[in-house]
Amino acid sequence: MVILRFENDEQERRALGWLAGRFSFKMWDNGELMVHESVLPYLAREGISLKFRDRRRMSISGRRFEILLPLRFNDGSPVPDALIAQTLVELRRRFGAVSSETQKIEGRGNTAGRCTAMS
């Protein structure tokens, strides 16, 4: 695992939008992001500027809450990366940290009076 910091807010939003749903990560309120080393070539390919940090001070206090963000709208079109990034940045700023997992959650919902599959 490596700890990264982005050159600016625009780079942070681009990276979060791209990473969400593709790779697991954790981001703290100070702007540092922890990802697996295998993510680095992908970030470079996307042209995302970043800085490295050697160590991370870990905190053991806090609570865990799970918020499931849909990757598709009800009409089946994909949620834009920029919208997902904006949501992750707002959560990090409000609660001090945000993590993202790549698990696929499937379910059923009621859309316009009929049961539809969600994934």
Stockholm file with secondary structure:
# STOCKHOLM 1.0

chainA/1-119         MVILRFENDEQERRALGWLAGRFSFKMWDNGELMVHESVLPYLAREGISLKFRDRRRMSISGRRFEILLPLRFNDGSPVPDALIAQTLVELRRRFGAVSSETQKIEGRGNTAGRCTAMS
#=GR chainA/1-119 SS CEEEEESSHHHHHHHHHHHTTTSCEEEETTSCEEECGGGHHHHHHTTCCEEEESCCCCCCCCCCCCCCCCSBCTTSCBCCHHHHHHHHHHHHHHHSEEEECCCCCCEEEEETTEEEEEC
#=GC SS_cons         CEEEEESSHHHHHHHHHHHTTTSCEEEETTSCEEECGGGHHHHHHTTCCEEEESCCCCCCCCCCCCCCCCSBCTTSCBCCHHHHHHHHHHHHHHHSEEEECCCCCCEEEEETTEEEEEC
//
